[in-house]
Amino acid sequence: MTREIDFEFKNLSTIQVSIKEHVGLIRIQGTDSSNLINELMVAELKEVIKSFDDNPEVRAIILSSKGSNFSAGSALESPLRKVDLDSHRIASNIANARKITIASLRGKVLDQGMELALACDIRFASSETIFGLTHVKSGCIPWDGGTQRLTRAIGPSRALYLMLTGSKINEIQALEYGLVSGTTSEVHDEQLSVEFGSIVANHGPVAVQYLKEAVNSGSDLSIEEGMRLELDLATLLHSTNDRAEGLRAFAEKRKPEFKGD
């Protein structure tokens, strides 16, 4: 059963956008049920992700889809013409957002669609979701970060196996591999992602940003360097108004009112 999300959407050509209670929700909507990613969608996603990331009213960003599939891949690749793949990359725009990004996944999550999902910080999947990077079957390899992000998400052996075989896995296997953080038995249900986005949005924005930076930047450092980064960020956080508000709210036994400064 589908649960309709109580958001009021603004329609662009290839995406729907909405903001409610500090949660920004983006739904991609392709020209057909496969939700293939085309040039216009890439341009609109870049613009909206930057807009949400720069908007202090948005504290968490959800990337979802309209219809029965998240995305079956890219409409850009064609055996009949050469494509400048670099200009059509979008995953790094998602991965580099300062805000927490959450993927709400359903149906087919394949190829570039999978690469968009991998670029998000947190992923949730509904029942009957299928994941895969199948590029090798057409003589290609992932080109929007898939080889790098899938490997970091599930380890090199599993990642290489999936990419070499072009195999597809379901949401249960994805949960077992650590590819998704949770699943729901309801098809077409964004509620899990919205509920998690609301949890994030209720935290201090600066603390969330620093936490994301500590985890993502620290993963490329030695443990000693990572711990130094963690201490530096924690020390900076102690000088913010949000930190002071958190301490006051705790002492006064009330909910903190974070401003993001």
N, C-alpha and C positions, 0 to 999 in steps of 0.2 A: 504494500500500500504506500502511495506517495504522500509525503507530508509537505505541503506547500510552505515555503519560507516567506515570512511576512516582511519582505523588502519591496520598496518601490524602485523599479528599474528604469534607467535611462538607456534607450537603445541607440547604439552606434551601428555601423554597417555589419560588423562581424562579431561584436561582443555586446553584452548587457552589463551595466555597471550600477552599483548602488552602495550607499553608506548608511549604516544604522548602528547607533550605540557604539561608535568607535570601530566598527568592523566594516571593512571594505570588501564587497563581494563582486567578483568578475565572473561572468558566464560567457564562455566562447560559444559561438553559434556559426557553424560553417554553412556552406551552400547546400549540403545534403546531410543525411543522417550520420555519416562518418565523421563529421566535424573536421575535415581536412584543413590544415593550417596553410593559408595562402599569404601572398605578399601584403595584402591590405590588413589581414588579421595581425601579422607581425608588427606592422606600423602602429596599429591601434593599441595593441598590447603594450608596446614600448611606451607609448604616450600615457596610457592609463596607469601603468605600474609606477612610472615616475611621478605622476600626479598624486597617487595615493601615498607613495613613499615620502613625498614632500609635504603632505597635508597633515598638520598636527592633530586634526580630528580623527584621523585613521590610525589605529594602533595595531591592527592585525589585518592581513590581506588574504582572502580566500580566492583561489582559482578553481572554478567549477565549470560546468558546461550546460548547455541547453540541449535537451534530447536524451536519447538512450545511450550515447557513447561520449566519453570524454574527448578523445581524438584518436583516429586510426592512423595518424601520421601526417605527412606533409603533401601538399598539392604541388610543391615546387619542383620535385624531382621528376624528370621526364627523359626517357631514352632518346627523344628526338631533338633535344637542345641542351646546350651547356648552361649550367646555372651557377651564379655566384653564390655559393652556399653561405659564405661568411656574412654577407649582407642580410641573409634571411635567418641568422641565428637570433634567438630570443631568450634562450634558457639562462644565459649569464645575466640578463637584465633582471630576471626573477631572483636568481641566486644572490646577486649583489645588493638587493633591497635591504635597507636597514631594519625595516619592520619584519616581524615574523610572517612567513608565507605558508599557507596551508593549502594542500591539494585535496579537493573533493572529487573522488574518482568513481566512474561507473562504466560499464560496457567495455568497449575496446580502448585500451591505453597502450598504443603501439608506436614504435619508431619515434618521430619527433614529438608525438603526443606523450610518449613515455619520458622523453628527455625533458619536457616541460614539467612533468610530475616530479622527476628526480631533482630538479632545480629548487623545488619547494623544501622548506625546513621540515614540515610535518605532512604526512600523507594518510588519508583515510579512504577506505574503499567500501563500496556497497557490494551486495551479493552478485555473483555472475560477472565480476570484473575480470578481464583478461589482460595480462601484461606481457610485453615482449619487445625486443629490439631485433627485428628480422632483416635488417639491411643486407646481411651477407648472402641471403638467398637471391638478391638481385645484383650481386657483384659489387656491393658497396659496403661501407662501414658507417656506424653512427657518426654524425657530424655536428650535433648541437650539444656536445658534452657528455653523451651517453657512455662512451668508453671510460671516462674518468669518474663520473658520478655514480654509475652503477657499481663500479669496482669499490669505491669508497663506502657504498651503502651495504653491500652484501659480501664483499671480499673478492679477491681476484679469481679464485678457482671457480666459484659459482657464476661470477659475472662472465668470465671467458667461456664457460660451458654454454650459458644461455645465448651469448652472442655468436659463438661458432656454429651452434645448431640452429639458431633462429627459433628456438623453442619458446612457447608461450606458457605462462603459469597463471593460476587463478588466485583469487584474493586470499585463500587459506594458505597456499604456499608462500605468497608474498608476505603474509604475517609471520609465518615460520622463519623466513629468511631475514626478517627485520626491514623489509622494503616499505611496509606500511606500519603505522602505529596502532591502528584499530580498524575493525570492520563492523558493518551493520548488516543484518539479515534483510533489511528493506531496500529494494531496488529504487533508484532515483531519490535517495534521501540525503540531503545536505545537512540535516540537523546535527549530526555528529561534529562536522566541521564548524558549524556556526556556534555550537555550544563551547567547543574548545577555543574558538576565536574570542568568545566573550570572556572566558577565563583569562586569556592573555591580555585583553583590553582593560581588564580591571586591575592589572598590575601597573606599577610605575613604568611609564614608557622608557625612561632612561635606563632603568635596571634591566628591562627586557632587551633593549638595544645592546647594552654592555654584555649581557649574558650570551646573546647570539654571537657577538664579536669574540668573546673568550672561547667559545666552543669551536667556531668555524676557523678563526685564525690560529688558535692553539693546536688544532689538529695537524698543522703543517710544521709545528715547532717541536723541539725536544721537550721532555717533561719539565725540565728546569726552566726553559724559556717560557713554556706555557704557564707555569705557576707564577712566574714574574709578571707576565701579562695579566693574569687573573688578579694579582695583588694590586697592580697599577690601576686597573679598572675599578676594583672595589674601593680603593683609596679615593679615586676621582668621584665615585658615587656618593661618598660620605659628605662631599661638599655641596651636594645639590639640594634644592628646596624640596624635591620629592622625598628624599631620604629623611629630611627633618619632619615633613608631614607624616611620613610613615611612623616615626617614633612618637609624634604627638598623638596620632590616632590610636596607637597601641596603648599609650598611657591613659588615654581618655576612653578606651574601650568602644571605639566607633570605627566605622569604615573610612579608610583614608580617601582623600580627594586629590588624586595626583593630577598635576598640570603638565608634566613633561619638561620641567626645568630644574 
